[in-house]
Amino acid sequence: MLVDRLPQVEKSLTRFRKQLDGKENALTSARSEDWATLELQIDDLKAKMRPFEIEYWQILVERSAMFEIADSEAEKVIVEIVERVEPLQYNPQYSPEILDLLQKIYSEVSKPGTPAAAKLKGMLSLLPPFVNLSYEAEIDTENFLLTHFPTFRGWARVLAKK
């Protein structure tokens, strides 16, 4: 019998995020001589989170292959991605690697004649590399997806619960 790792991974990520929030809040009110120490602690926490983020997205990709996604549900996510990816492609805040990946995602969900569910599964399979790139570019994946792709993030949470 396979053990469902997702609840354990989510629990670990939640704990790391709480620690990270605490450190970032402390940084905003710390004396300037304490900034370097707090920034190192934040970097260490992000590095420790990375394997859990990667595993989380790998589990979601595996689950998406096992479940049938209704075109109506997939269509909502795809509309959000199409609307939000294009403006993000020109945002100088993100690294060229992230922008390139956003372009690939946009291309995947813009394929004509492909059912929405297939587009969504194809796009989801692109995300695990995004997690690796996101940390290299110092982007908080959770907040990035929540801010720019809330419908997708909600759908991913539903998929995680299945």
C-alpha positions in Angstrom: 0.0 0.0 0.0 1.4 3.4 -1.0 1.4 6.1 1.7 -0.1 9.4 0.6 2.7 11.8 1.1 0.7 14.9 0.1 -0.7 15.7 3.6 2.8 15.3 5.1 4.3 17.5 2.4 1.6 20.2 2.9 2.1 20.1 6.6 5.8 20.7 6.3 5.3 23.5 3.7 2.8 25.2 6.1 5.3 25.1 8.9 8.1 26.4 6.7 5.8 29.2 5.4 4.9 30.2 9.0 8.6 30.3 9.9 9.4 32.3 6.8 6.6 34.8 7.5 8.0 35.2 11.0 11.5 35.8 9.8 10.3 38.3 7.1 8.3 40.1 9.6 11.2 40.3 12.0 13.4 41.6 9.2 11.0 44.6 8.7 11.4 45.6 12.3 14.9 44.5 13.0 17.9 46.8 13.6 20.0 47.2 10.5 22.9 45.3 12.0 20.6 42.2 12.4 19.5 42.2 8.7 22.3 40.0 7.4 21.6 37.3 9.9 17.9 37.3 9.2 18.4 37.3 5.5 20.7 34.3 5.8 18.0 32.5 7.9 15.4 33.3 5.3 17.6 31.9 2.5 18.2 28.8 4.6 14.5 28.3 5.1 13.8 28.7 1.4 16.5 26.2 0.6 15.0 23.7 3.1 11.5 24.3 1.6 12.7 23.6 -2.0 12.5 19.8 -1.9 9.0 19.9 -0.4 7.8 22.4 -3.0 9.2 20.1 -5.8 7.6 17.1 -4.3 4.3 18.9 -3.9 4.1 19.8 -7.6 5.3 16.3 -8.6 2.5 14.7 -6.6 -0.1 17.1 -8.3 1.3 16.3 -11.7 0.9 12.6 -11.0 -2.6 13.1 -9.6 -3.7 15.1 -12.6 -2.8 12.1 -14.8 -5.0 9.8 -12.7 -8.1 12.0 -12.6 -10.4 13.2 -15.3 -10.6 16.9 -15.4 -13.9 18.3 -16.7 -13.4 20.8 -19.6 -15.6 23.3 -17.8 -13.3 23.3 -14.8 -10.2 23.4 -16.9 -11.6 26.2 -19.1 -11.8 28.5 -16.0 -8.1 27.9 -15.2 -7.1 28.4 -18.8 -8.9 31.6 -19.2 -7.2 32.9 -16.1 -3.8 31.8 -17.4 -4.3 33.4 -20.8 -5.4 36.7 -19.3 -2.6 36.9 -16.7 0.4 35.4 -18.4 0.6 37.8 -21.3 1.1 41.0 -19.0 3.5 39.1 -16.8 5.7 38.2 -19.8 6.8 41.9 -19.9 7.3 42.3 -16.2 11.0 43.2 -15.6 10.6 42.0 -12.0 11.0 38.3 -13.1 14.0 36.6 -14.5 14.3 35.6 -18.1 14.0 31.9 -17.1 10.6 32.6 -15.4 9.5 34.7 -18.4 10.5 32.0 -20.8 8.5 29.4 -18.8 5.5 31.7 -18.7 5.7 31.9 -22.5 5.8 28.1 -22.7 2.8 27.8 -20.4 1.0 30.4 -22.5 1.8 28.5 -25.7 0.5 25.3 -24.1 -2.9 26.7 -23.1 -3.3 28.6 -26.3 -3.1 25.6 -28.6 -6.1 25.6 -30.9 -8.3 22.6 -31.2 -7.0 20.9 -28.0 -9.5 20.1 -25.3 -9.2 22.3 -22.2 -8.5 19.4 -19.9 -5.5 18.3 -22.1 -4.2 21.9 -22.1 -4.5 22.1 -18.4 -2.6 18.8 -17.9 0.1 19.9 -20.3 0.4 23.2 -18.5 0.6 21.4 -15.1 3.4 19.3 -16.3 5.4 22.4 -17.1 5.2 23.6 -13.5 7.7 21.4 -11.6 10.6 23.1 -13.5 9.0 26.4 -12.6 9.4 25.5 -8.9 13.2 25.1 -9.4 13.5 28.3 -11.3 11.3 30.2 -8.9 13.7 29.7 -6.1 16.7 30.6 -8.1 15.0 33.8 -9.0 13.9 34.4 -5.4 10.2 34.2 -6.1 7.8 32.7 -3.5 6.0 30.2 -5.6 3.0 30.0 -3.3 2.4 33.8 -3.3 3.2 34.1 -7.0 0.5 31.6 -7.9 -1.9 33.0 -5.4 -1.4 36.5 -6.6 -1.4 35.9 -10.3 -3.3 32.7 -10.7 -5.9 32.3 -7.9 -8.2 30.1 -9.9 -5.4 27.7 -10.8 -4.3 27.7 -7.2 -7.8 26.8 -6.0 -8.0 24.1 -8.6 -4.7 22.7 -7.5 -5.9 22.5 -3.9 -9.0 20.6 -5.0 -6.8 18.2 -7.0 -4.6 17.8 -3.9 -7.6 16.7 -1.9 -8.7 14.0 -4.4 
